């Protein structure tokens, strides 16, 4: 299962008003490390879909959101809960490291 995309038009409904935690993967097509993290996030989503929702946001296609959340380097992942950013993870990491970062949400 691949992570669903969100955009400026669906952001409020997908992220701000979501029930439960949502991890947003801020990425771009040209970003090599982003392409490495993508499949890892897909795995985490398929194993923990009942605990956390993982969405992708293309920063090139959604520059307003990228600016609003101060995305200066990608990949950047932010965990939102009840519309607020609770955690920020920057950079490509192996699966176990991402799972450790997300342990509070995956428990």
Backbone as CSV, one residue per row, in Angstrom:
resi,resn,N_x,N_y,N_z,CA_x,CA_y,CA_z,C_x,C_y,C_z
1,UNK,0.848,-1.185,0.000,0.000,0.000,0.000,0.890,1.243,0.000
2,UNK,0.675,2.117,-0.944,1.488,3.325,-0.969,0.765,4.457,-0.257
3,UNK,1.542,5.348,0.313,0.988,6.460,1.058,0.171,7.354,0.135
4,UNK,-0.911,7.845,0.662,-1.809,8.725,-0.056,-1.207,10.126,-0.114
5,UNK,-1.518,10.843,-1.170,-1.032,12.218,-1.286,-2.053,13.189,-0.703
6,UNK,-1.554,14.277,-0.156,-2.412,15.376,0.263,-1.945,16.618,-0.490
7,UNK,-2.751,17.664,-0.461,-2.405,18.885,-1.189,-3.022,20.075,-0.465
8,UNK,-2.730,21.254,-0.978,-3.295,22.450,-0.364,-4.819,22.400,-0.339
9,UNK,-5.435,21.789,-1.359,-6.903,21.759,-1.415,-7.524,20.765,-0.430
10,UNK,-6.795,19.704,-0.063,-7.365,18.697,0.851,-6.728,18.722,2.238
11,UNK,-5.762,19.619,2.445,-4.963,19.670,3.673,-5.814,19.716,4.945
12,UNK,-6.763,20.651,4.990,-7.562,20.847,6.211,-8.270,19.545,6.582
13,UNK,-8.934,18.951,5.613,-9.680,17.716,5.842,-8.735,16.543,6.141
14,UNK,-7.635,16.409,5.375,-6.722,15.267,5.528,-5.897,15.327,6.804
15,UNK,-5.458,16.536,7.180,-4.459,16.660,8.248,-5.012,17.366,9.483
16,UNK,-5.533,18.565,9.309,-5.950,19.384,10.448,-7.154,18.776,11.170
17,UNK,-8.106,18.244,10.413,-9.322,17.701,11.024,-9.274,16.183,11.200
18,UNK,-8.134,15.571,10.970,-8.029,14.106,11.032,-8.233,13.586,12.451
19,UNK,-8.797,12.389,12.528,-8.891,11.682,13.811,-7.582,10.934,13.987
20,UNK,-6.871,11.214,15.056,-5.625,10.503,15.309,-4.441,11.145,14.613
21,UNK,-3.243,10.624,14.898,-2.012,11.212,14.365,-1.858,11.010,12.856
22,UNK,-1.303,12.040,12.213,-1.034,12.001,10.774,0.421,12.409,10.560
23,UNK,1.200,11.543,9.910,2.563,11.904,9.547,2.510,12.414,8.109
24,UNK,3.025,13.618,7.896,3.099,14.162,6.541,4.553,14.136,6.099
25,UNK,4.787,13.468,4.984,6.111,13.370,4.378,6.217,14.486,3.338
26,UNK,6.986,15.528,3.662,7.226,16.625,2.720,8.356,16.177,1.798
27,UNK,8.090,16.069,0.506,9.057,15.486,-0.424,8.979,16.181,-1.780
28,UNK,9.886,15.796,-2.681,9.864,16.268,-4.067,10.391,15.159,-4.970
29,UNK,9.927,15.181,-6.192,10.289,14.159,-7.189,11.805,14.070,-7.395
30,UNK,12.506,15.199,-7.380,13.941,15.255,-7.686,14.830,14.890,-6.489
31,UNK,14.234,14.642,-5.332,14.995,14.415,-4.097,15.285,12.924,-3.902
32,UNK,16.553,12.546,-4.074,16.956,11.142,-3.925,16.634,10.548,-2.567
33,UNK,17.039,11.214,-1.459,16.717,10.679,-0.138,15.208,10.532,0.095
34,UNK,14.413,11.415,-0.517,12.950,11.308,-0.388,12.464,9.996,-1.001
35,UNK,13.051,9.631,-2.130,12.641,8.389,-2.798,13.072,7.170,-1.995
36,UNK,14.124,7.309,-1.168,14.535,6.198,-0.297,13.579,6.048,0.884
37,UNK,13.099,7.175,1.416,12.215,7.149,2.585,10.805,6.681,2.212
38,UNK,10.355,7.015,1.006,8.995,6.678,0.574,8.573,5.236,0.840
39,UNK,9.335,4.249,0.325,8.947,2.850,0.543,8.974,2.441,2.021
40,UNK,9.858,3.039,2.802,9.927,2.739,4.242,8.649,3.234,4.917
41,UNK,8.223,4.447,4.566,6.980,4.986,5.133,5.778,4.160,4.689
42,UNK,5.801,3.669,3.441,4.716,2.801,2.966,4.634,1.538,3.819
43,UNK,5.805,0.962,4.161,5.835,-0.237,5.009,5.277,0.063,6.399
44,UNK,5.723,1.167,6.989,5.245,1.544,8.319,3.726,1.760,8.278
45,UNK,3.240,2.390,7.213,1.793,2.618,7.061,1.041,1.302,6.973
46,UNK,1.541,0.366,6.160,0.806,-0.885,5.995,0.818,-1.722,7.272
47,UNK,1.868,-1.585,8.094,1.953,-2.338,9.346,1.216,-1.648,10.503
48,UNK,0.981,-0.339,10.383,0.408,0.428,11.499,-0.731,1.340,11.063
49,UNK,-1.428,0.954,10.001,-2.485,1.785,9.442,-3.591,2.139,10.416
50,UNK,-3.758,1.305,11.448,-4.795,1.575,12.451,-4.328,2.601,13.489
51,UNK,-3.027,2.893,13.530,-2.474,3.769,14.566,-2.079,5.141,14.044
52,UNK,-1.613,5.187,12.801,-1.129,6.453,12.244,-1.455,6.491,10.750
53,UNK,-1.776,7.677,10.262,-2.011,7.871,8.827,-0.778,8.557,8.259
54,UNK,-0.271,8.049,7.145,0.903,8.653,6.517,0.491,9.224,5.161
55,UNK,0.759,10.510,4.991,0.427,11.212,3.759,1.684,11.841,3.179
56,UNK,1.702,12.009,1.861,2.832,12.650,1.179,2.387,14.015,0.669
57,UNK,3.271,14.994,0.798,2.986,16.318,0.262,4.155,16.742,-0.615
58,UNK,3.899,16.914,-1.901,4.934,17.342,-2.834,5.155,18.844,-2.643
59,UNK,6.348,19.223,-2.178,6.626,20.634,-1.862,6.675,21.513,-3.113
60,UNK,7.016,20.924,-4.255,7.045,21.710,-5.495,5.629,22.077,-5.941
61,UNK,4.690,21.171,-5.701,3.309,21.400,-6.113,2.508,22.165,-5.055
62,UNK,3.030,22.228,-3.833,2.308,22.858,-2.715,3.229,23.810,-1.945
63,UNK,3.755,24.838,-2.621,4.762,25.705,-1.992,4.226,26.499,-0.783
64,UNK,2.944,26.792,-0.767,2.383,27.571,0.345,2.484,26.777,1.650
65,UNK,2.110,25.501,1.599,2.209,24.662,2.804,3.664,24.443,3.206
66,UNK,4.534,24.239,2.229,5.956,24.047,2.530,6.506,25.280,3.248
67,UNK,6.093,26.459,2.808,6.549,27.696,3.436,5.928,27.857,4.834
68,UNK,4.630,27.575,4.921,3.921,27.721,6.201,4.550,26.855,7.302
69,UNK,4.980,25.656,6.942,5.571,24.744,7.930,7.094,24.794,7.922
70,UNK,7.651,25.822,7.294,9.090,26.103,7.305,9.928,24.906,6.878
71,UNK,9.541,24.308,5.769,10.293,23.174,5.232,11.482,23.743,4.453
72,UNK,12.675,23.600,5.011,13.868,24.140,4.355,14.733,23.036,3.772
73,UNK,14.596,21.817,4.268,15.303,20.697,3.643,14.386,19.483,3.666
74,UNK,14.523,18.664,2.642,13.678,17.477,2.538,14.563,16.252,2.375
75,UNK,14.111,15.065,2.746,12.777,14.813,3.272,12.613,15.376,4.693
76,UNK,11.425,15.882,4.939,11.043,16.314,6.281,9.692,15.685,6.568
77,UNK,9.547,15.168,7.769,8.293,14.542,8.158,7.798,15.237,9.411
78,UNK,6.524,15.543,9.427,5.929,16.158,10.603,4.738,15.325,11.020
79,UNK,4.644,15.073,12.338,3.494,14.361,12.864,2.535,15.398,13.435
80,UNK,1.319,15.379,12.916,0.258,16.273,13.369,-0.705,15.472,14.232
81,UNK,-1.174,16.089,15.297,-2.200,15.479,16.127,-3.144,16.591,16.542
82,UNK,-4.421,16.406,16.260,-5.429,17.435,16.531,-5.049,18.763,15.878
83,UNK,-4.472,18.691,14.678,-4.152,19.880,13.911,-2.840,20.562,14.273
84,UNK,-2.144,20.064,15.291,-0.894,20.688,15.743,0.305,19.791,15.410
85,UNK,1.445,20.419,15.109,2.670,19.645,14.882,3.189,19.172,16.233
86,UNK,3.319,17.856,16.398,3.838,17.287,17.645,5.288,16.830,17.511
87,UNK,5.687,16.504,16.286,7.046,15.976,16.105,7.522,16.305,14.698
88,UNK,8.815,16.619,14.579,9.423,16.868,13.272,10.635,15.955,13.132
89,UNK,10.727,15.299,11.994,11.850,14.412,11.682,12.425,14.916,10.361
90,UNK,13.727,15.196,10.321,14.338,15.693,9.088,15.408,14.721,8.621
91,UNK,15.385,14.418,7.337,16.411,13.566,6.747,15.957,12.132,6.570
92,UNK,16.623,11.448,5.654,16.326,10.042,5.386,16.922,9.196,6.503
93,UNK,16.149,8.239,6.976,16.612,7.342,8.037,16.172,5.929,7.700
94,UNK,16.888,4.935,8.233,16.436,3.554,8.033,15.144,3.307,8.823
95,UNK,14.453,2.236,8.467,13.148,1.933,9.057,13.197,1.889,10.577
96,UNK,14.168,1.197,11.159,14.182,1.069,12.622,14.299,2.430,13.307
97,UNK,15.063,3.348,12.702,15.236,4.679,13.289,13.929,5.479,13.199
98,UNK,13.236,5.364,12.072,11.943,6.040,11.936,10.930,5.451,12.914
99,UNK,10.957,4.133,13.062,10.035,3.495,14.014,10.327,3.951,15.443
100,UNK,11.610,4.160,15.761,11.956,4.676,17.088,11.427,6.096,17.260
101,UNK,11.607,6.931,16.228,11.089,8.297,16.265,9.580,8.328,16.450
102,UNK,8.916,7.335,15.881,7.444,7.293,15.893,6.882,6.364,16.964
103,UNK,7.745,5.864,17.846,7.345,4.848,18.826,6.095,5.247,19.622
104,UNK,5.994,6.503,20.002,4.849,6.958,20.799,3.542,6.787,20.040
105,UNK,3.608,6.850,18.702,2.402,6.743,17.881,2.115,5.315,17.437
106,UNK,3.144,4.462,17.448,2.989,3.099,16.947,2.708,2.095,18.053
107,UNK,2.815,2.539,19.302,2.653,1.621,20.447,1.225,1.065,20.523
